[in-house]
């Protein structure tokens, strides 16, 4: 049977600008498929596409040792060894928990249309009627494939442990994760089941790492949080660029400037509920501490990092050769801690380079618009910290389970 994994299709163009910095343009489309599938297909909907550009300043001129050149292979081999710890036979390759919800349904449809037909999987949730209705509907998308099982499970310790025992990979799409995700992480870490979610809640991810990282290492569970638009595209794009520089130039990477050029998407009701509810779970001080750029890093951060000039702090604006006028990134606060964690997990930071850091921005048409975005994001964030504002906004946004259409 194929082993489940997540693949991000990256099409990239490389060049060197007048400053001697390596630049890259990426277009990536999320794709979930099995090992038997050889070619990734671009999703038909534009909602899942991100167009991003990046510029990289090289760190050191060459590697310090031959071991550093081989660090990518070492890191991937270590991950493979973790996966091999799952020695017991599981009923399913994958279970999608929350499959009848907005995001879960998209995941179920994609598995139905894109993964090998003998892929053993199941949908799971609290409402058996909704799950069976979902199975009937998605079966029409690919009648010739093995149809998913139906697993009824409440979000309690007993049901989740039993669910985790049945599968190699558990994907949970039930949010907000700071409310409904902790028990799922605990079950997967305890049983040794590989885990994926689509959260963007960095403070919650921080808490999960502190509580369950050690247990997951013991059981061999590979835990991958923030596997949706935050932060899989940026993480894999950065890894691709850093790997290219390491392999072709034999050099580490210093600053990687990532700019979201175009984002054809809109938040779902679950995402909006998370944004409006996270300050009920975390104080401003706690949120700020756990959302710092290096808060999730597993090793000591680089000693020398670029500090933002005062003018950039006040205006949010930065001009980068080859990228143009940049401003604050909407998803940067969620992406940067994850990419910095990847830096530390892959050979202790040596593969990316000892001076690596990610700077995340969004393209602005001009200085005025860029400054306006900075002001809007700054005061919008502060406004969300006020309970009356959050209460009022709940009446004007999508509710959990709702969201924009494919079109």
C-alpha positions as CSV (number, residue, x, y, z in Angstrom):
1,X,0.0,0.0,0.0
2,X,1.2,3.5,-0.6
3,X,2.5,5.6,2.2
4,X,0.6,8.9,2.7
5,X,2.5,12.1,2.4
6,X,2.0,15.7,1.5
7,X,3.6,17.2,-1.5
8,X,3.9,20.8,-2.6
9,X,4.4,21.3,-6.3
10,X,7.0,24.1,-6.8
11,X,7.7,25.7,-10.2
12,X,10.7,28.1,-9.8
13,X,12.8,30.5,-11.8
14,X,16.3,31.5,-10.6
15,X,18.4,34.5,-11.4
16,X,21.2,36.7,-9.9
17,X,20.4,40.4,-9.5
18,X,22.8,43.4,-9.8
19,X,23.6,43.1,-6.1
20,X,24.9,39.6,-6.5
21,X,22.0,38.1,-4.6
22,X,20.3,34.9,-5.6
23,X,16.6,35.6,-6.4
24,X,13.8,33.2,-7.1
25,X,10.2,33.3,-8.2
26,X,7.9,30.5,-7.1
27,X,4.5,29.3,-8.0
28,X,3.2,26.5,-5.8
29,X,0.1,24.5,-5.6
30,X,-0.8,22.2,-2.6
31,X,-1.2,18.6,-3.6
32,X,-1.9,15.6,-1.4
33,X,-1.1,12.2,-2.9
34,X,0.4,8.8,-2.3
35,X,3.7,7.3,-3.2
36,X,2.3,5.4,-6.2
37,X,1.4,8.7,-7.9
38,X,4.3,9.9,-10.0
39,X,3.1,13.3,-11.3
40,X,1.6,16.1,-9.2
41,X,-1.5,17.8,-10.7
42,X,-2.3,21.4,-10.2
43,X,-5.7,21.9,-8.4
44,X,-8.4,23.2,-10.6
45,X,-9.4,25.9,-8.1
46,X,-7.5,29.2,-7.9
47,X,-8.2,29.4,-4.1
48,X,-5.3,27.1,-3.3
49,X,-2.6,28.9,-5.3
50,X,0.0,31.2,-4.0
51,X,2.4,33.3,-6.1
52,X,5.4,34.3,-4.1
53,X,8.9,35.8,-4.8
54,X,12.0,35.6,-2.7
55,X,15.5,37.1,-2.5
56,X,18.3,35.5,-0.6
57,X,21.6,37.0,0.6
58,X,24.3,34.3,0.7
59,X,25.8,33.6,4.1
60,X,29.2,32.0,4.1
61,X,31.2,31.5,0.9
62,X,31.5,27.8,1.3
63,X,30.6,25.0,3.8
64,X,32.7,24.4,6.8
65,X,32.9,20.6,6.4
66,X,31.9,17.7,4.2
67,X,29.4,16.7,6.9
68,X,27.4,19.9,6.3
69,X,27.0,19.1,2.6
70,X,25.4,15.8,3.5
71,X,23.2,17.3,6.2
72,X,20.1,17.2,4.0
73,X,20.4,13.5,3.5
74,X,21.1,13.0,7.2
75,X,18.0,14.9,8.2
76,X,15.7,13.1,5.7
77,X,17.1,9.7,6.7
78,X,16.3,10.5,10.3
79,X,12.8,11.3,9.4
80,X,12.5,8.0,7.5
81,X,13.8,6.1,10.6
82,X,11.0,7.8,12.6
83,X,8.4,6.6,10.2
84,X,9.7,3.1,10.3
85,X,9.0,2.9,14.1
86,X,5.3,2.2,13.2
87,X,5.6,-1.6,13.3
88,X,2.0,-2.5,14.1
89,X,-0.4,-3.0,11.2
90,X,-3.0,-0.2,10.9
91,X,-6.5,-0.5,9.4
92,X,-6.1,2.7,7.5
93,X,-3.4,4.7,5.7
94,X,-5.1,7.9,6.7
95,X,-8.1,9.3,8.6
96,X,-9.6,12.7,8.0
97,X,-11.1,14.0,11.3
98,X,-13.7,16.6,10.8
99,X,-14.3,15.5,7.2
100,X,-17.9,16.8,7.1
101,X,-16.7,20.4,7.8
102,X,-15.7,23.0,5.3
103,X,-11.9,22.3,5.1
104,X,-12.3,18.6,5.8
105,X,-14.7,18.1,2.9
106,X,-12.1,19.6,0.5
107,X,-9.5,17.2,1.9
108,X,-11.8,14.3,1.4
109,X,-12.7,15.3,-2.1
110,X,-9.0,15.7,-3.0
111,X,-8.1,12.2,-1.6
112,X,-11.0,10.8,-3.6
113,X,-9.9,12.3,-6.9
114,X,-6.1,12.3,-6.6
115,X,-4.8,9.4,-4.4
116,X,-4.4,5.8,-5.7
117,X,-7.6,3.9,-5.9
118,X,-6.4,1.2,-3.4
119,X,-5.6,3.9,-0.8
120,X,-7.2,2.8,2.5
121,X,-8.7,5.7,4.4
122,X,-11.6,6.9,6.5
123,X,-13.6,9.9,7.4
124,X,-14.2,10.6,11.0
125,X,-16.4,12.9,13.1
126,X,-19.1,13.1,15.7
127,X,-22.1,12.9,13.3
128,X,-22.5,9.6,11.6
129,X,-25.3,10.8,9.4
130,X,-23.3,13.7,7.9
131,X,-20.3,11.4,7.4
132,X,-22.3,8.9,5.4
133,X,-23.9,11.6,3.4
134,X,-20.4,12.9,2.6
135,X,-19.2,9.4,1.5
136,X,-22.2,9.1,-0.8
137,X,-21.5,12.5,-2.4
138,X,-17.8,12.1,-2.9
139,X,-18.2,8.5,-4.2
140,X,-19.6,10.0,-7.4
141,X,-16.3,11.8,-8.0
142,X,-14.4,8.5,-8.4
143,X,-16.7,5.5,-8.4
144,X,-13.9,3.0,-9.2
145,X,-11.9,3.7,-6.1
146,X,-12.0,2.1,-2.7
147,X,-14.5,4.1,-0.7
148,X,-13.6,5.4,2.7
149,X,-14.6,3.9,6.0
150,X,-16.7,5.8,8.5
151,X,-15.5,6.3,12.0
152,X,-17.6,8.0,14.7
153,X,-15.5,9.6,17.4
154,X,-16.1,12.3,20.0
155,X,-13.3,14.7,21.0
156,X,-12.5,12.9,24.2
157,X,-9.4,10.9,25.2
158,X,-10.9,7.4,24.8
159,X,-12.4,7.9,21.3
160,X,-9.3,9.7,20.0
161,X,-6.9,7.1,21.3
162,X,-8.9,4.4,19.6
163,X,-9.1,6.4,16.4
164,X,-5.3,7.0,16.4
165,X,-4.7,3.3,16.8
166,X,-6.5,2.6,13.5
167,X,-4.4,4.7,11.2
168,X,-0.9,5.6,10.1
169,X,-1.7,9.3,9.5
170,X,-4.4,11.4,11.2
171,X,-5.4,14.7,9.6
172,X,-7.5,16.9,11.8
173,X,-9.4,19.9,10.3
174,X,-11.4,20.7,13.5
175,X,-10.7,24.2,14.8
176,X,-10.1,26.4,16.5
177,X,-7.3,24.2,17.5
178,X,-6.7,25.8,20.9
179,X,-10.2,24.6,21.7
180,X,-10.4,21.3,20.0
181,X,-6.9,20.2,18.9
182,X,-5.0,19.4,22.0
183,X,-6.6,16.0,22.7
184,X,-5.9,15.0,19.1
185,X,-2.2,15.9,19.4
186,X,-2.0,14.0,22.7
187,X,-3.5,10.9,21.2
188,X,-1.2,10.8,18.1
189,X,1.9,11.5,20.2
190,X,0.9,8.7,22.7
191,X,0.1,6.1,20.0
192,X,2.8,7.0,17.5
193,X,0.4,8.1,14.7
194,X,1.7,10.7,12.3
195,X,-0.3,14.0,12.6
196,X,-1.2,16.8,10.3
197,X,-3.4,19.9,10.8
198,X,-4.2,23.2,9.1
199,X,-3.9,25.5,12.1
200,X,-2.2,28.9,12.0
201,X,-2.3,29.3,15.8
202,X,1.4,29.7,16.7
203,X,0.8,30.1,20.5
204,X,-1.1,26.8,20.5
205,X,1.6,25.1,18.5
206,X,4.2,26.4,21.0
207,X,2.2,24.8,23.8
208,X,1.9,21.5,21.9
209,X,5.7,21.4,21.3
210,X,6.4,22.0,25.0
211,X,3.9,19.3,26.1
212,X,4.2,16.5,23.5
213,X,7.5,16.9,21.6
214,X,9.3,14.4,23.9
215,X,6.5,11.8,23.8
216,X,6.3,12.0,20.0
217,X,10.0,11.4,19.7
218,X,9.7,8.3,21.9
219,X,6.8,6.8,19.8
220,X,8.1,7.9,16.4
221,X,5.1,10.1,15.6
222,X,5.9,12.8,13.0
223,X,3.9,15.8,14.0
224,X,3.3,18.5,11.3
225,X,1.2,21.4,12.4
226,X,0.3,24.4,10.2
227,X,0.1,22.3,7.1
228,X,-2.4,24.6,5.3
229,X,-1.8,28.0,3.7
230,X,0.0,28.6,6.9
231,X,2.7,27.5,6.6
232,X,3.4,24.6,4.1
233,X,3.8,26.7,1.0
234,X,6.4,29.1,2.5
235,X,8.2,26.3,4.4
236,X,8.7,24.2,1.3
237,X,9.6,27.1,-0.9
238,X,12.3,28.2,1.6
239,X,13.6,24.6,1.8
240,X,13.7,24.4,-2.0
241,X,15.6,27.6,-2.4
242,X,18.0,26.9,0.5
243,X,18.6,23.4,-0.9
244,X,19.3,24.8,-4.4
245,X,21.9,27.3,-3.0
246,X,23.5,24.6,-0.9
247,X,23.7,22.1,-3.8
248,X,24.7,24.5,-6.6
249,X,26.8,27.1,-4.8
250,X,28.0,25.1,-1.8
251,X,26.9,28.0,0.5
252,X,24.6,28.7,3.4
253,X,21.8,31.2,3.3
254,X,21.7,34.4,5.3
255,X,18.5,36.4,5.0
256,X,15.7,35.0,2.9
257,X,13.2,37.7,1.8
258,X,9.8,36.1,1.1
259,X,7.1,38.2,-0.6
260,X,3.5,37.1,-1.2
261,X,2.8,38.5,-4.7
262,X,-0.7,37.2,-5.2
263,X,-3.0,35.3,-2.9
264,X,-6.3,34.2,-4.5
265,X,-8.1,33.0,-1.4
266,X,-10.4,34.0,1.4
267,X,-10.7,32.8,5.0
268,X,-13.2,30.1,6.0
269,X,-15.5,30.4,8.9
270,X,-13.2,28.2,11.0
271,X,-10.3,30.5,10.3
272,X,-12.3,33.6,11.2
273,X,-13.5,31.9,14.4
274,X,-9.9,31.2,15.4
275,X,-8.9,34.8,14.8
276,X,-11.8,36.1,16.8
277,X,-11.4,33.6,19.6
278,X,-7.6,33.2,20.2
279,X,-7.4,36.2,22.5
280,X,-10.0,34.6,24.7
281,X,-7.4,31.9,25.3
282,X,-4.2,33.9,25.4
283,X,-3.4,37.2,27.0
284,X,-1.6,39.8,24.8
285,X,1.6,39.2,26.7
286,X,1.4,35.4,26.3
287,X,0.4,35.7,22.7
288,X,3.4,38.0,22.0
289,X,5.8,35.7,23.8
290,X,4.7,32.5,22.1
291,X,4.5,34.1,18.6
292,X,8.0,35.5,18.5
293,X,10.0,34.7,15.3
294,X,12.2,32.1,17.0
295,X,9.7,30.9,19.6
296,X,9.3,27.4,18.1
297,X,13.0,26.9,17.3
298,X,14.6,23.8,18.7
299,X,18.1,25.1,18.9
300,X,19.7,28.5,19.8
301,X,18.8,31.1,17.2
302,X,21.6,32.8,15.1
303,X,23.5,35.4,17.1
304,X,23.6,38.0,14.3
305,X,20.3,38.8,12.7
306,X,19.0,41.7,10.6
307,X,17.2,44.3,12.7
308,X,14.4,46.3,11.1
309,X,15.3,50.0,10.6
310,X,13.2,52.5,12.5
311,X,11.6,53.8,9.3
312,X,10.5,50.2,8.4
313,X,9.1,49.7,11.9
314,X,7.0,52.9,11.6
315,X,5.8,52.5,8.0
316,X,6.0,48.8,7.4
317,X,7.7,49.5,4.1
318,X,10.8,48.0,2.6
319,X,12.2,48.3,-1.0
320,X,14.0,45.2,-2.2
321,X,15.8,45.0,-5.6
322,X,13.9,42.6,-7.8
323,X,10.9,42.5,-5.6
324,X,9.8,46.2,-5.5
325,X,7.9,47.8,-2.7
326,X,7.0,45.5,0.2
327,X,4.8,45.8,3.2
328,X,3.6,43.8,6.2
329,X,2.6,40.3,5.5
330,X,-0.8,39.0,6.7
331,X,0.5,35.5,7.1
332,X,4.1,36.3,8.0
333,X,3.6,36.1,11.8
334,X,2.4,32.5,11.4
335,X,4.9,31.5,8.8
336,X,8.2,32.8,10.2
337,X,8.2,30.8,13.5
338,X,7.6,27.6,11.5
339,X,10.3,28.2,9.0
340,X,12.7,29.0,11.8
341,X,11.8,25.8,13.5
342,X,12.6,23.9,10.2
343,X,15.9,25.7,10.2
344,X,16.8,24.2,13.6
345,X,15.4,20.8,13.0
346,X,17.4,20.1,9.8
347,X,20.9,19.4,11.0
348,X,20.8,21.9,13.9
349,X,20.7,24.9,11.4
350,X,23.9,24.0,9.7
351,X,22.2,23.0,6.4
352,X,20.4,26.3,6.0
353,X,23.4,28.2,7.3
354,X,24.4,29.7,10.7
355,X,23.1,33.2,9.8
356,X,19.8,32.2,8.3
357,X,16.6,34.2,8.9
358,X,13.3,34.6,7.1
359,X,11.8,38.1,6.5
360,X,8.2,37.8,5.2
361,X,6.4,40.6,3.4
362,X,3.6,41.3,0.9
363,X,3.9,43.1,-2.4
364,X,2.4,46.6,-2.4
365,X,1.5,48.5,-5.6
366,X,3.1,51.6,-4.3
367,X,4.3,53.3,-1.1
368,X,1.0,54.8,-0.2
369,X,-0.9,51.5,-0.4
370,X,1.9,49.7,1.4
371,X,1.7,52.2,4.3
372,X,-2.1,51.9,4.4
373,X,-1.8,48.1,4.7
374,X,0.6,48.5,7.5
375,X,-1.7,50.9,9.4
376,X,-4.8,48.6,8.8
377,X,-3.0,45.5,10.0
378,X,-1.5,47.2,13.0
379,X,-4.7,48.8,14.3
380,X,-6.8,45.8,13.2
381,X,-4.7,43.5,15.4
382,X,-5.0,45.8,18.3
383,X,-8.8,46.1,17.8
384,X,-9.1,42.3,17.9
385,X,-7.7,42.4,21.4
386,X,-10.9,44.2,22.5
387,X,-13.7,41.8,23.5
388,X,-16.5,44.1,22.2
389,X,-14.9,44.3,18.8
390,X,-14.6,40.5,18.6
391,X,-18.2,40.1,19.7
392,X,-19.5,42.5,17.1
393,X,-17.5,40.9,14.2
394,X,-18.9,37.5,14.8
395,X,-22.2,38.6,13.3
396,X,-20.6,39.7,10.0
397,X,-18.3,36.8,9.1
398,X,-18.6,33.2,7.9
399,X,-19.5,30.8,10.7
400,X,-17.5,27.6,11.3
401,X,-18.4,25.1,8.6
402,X,-18.9,27.8,6.1
403,X,-16.6,29.6,3.7
404,X,-16.0,30.8,0.1
405,X,-17.1,28.6,-2.8
406,X,-14.6,26.9,-5.1
407,X,-15.4,29.5,-7.7
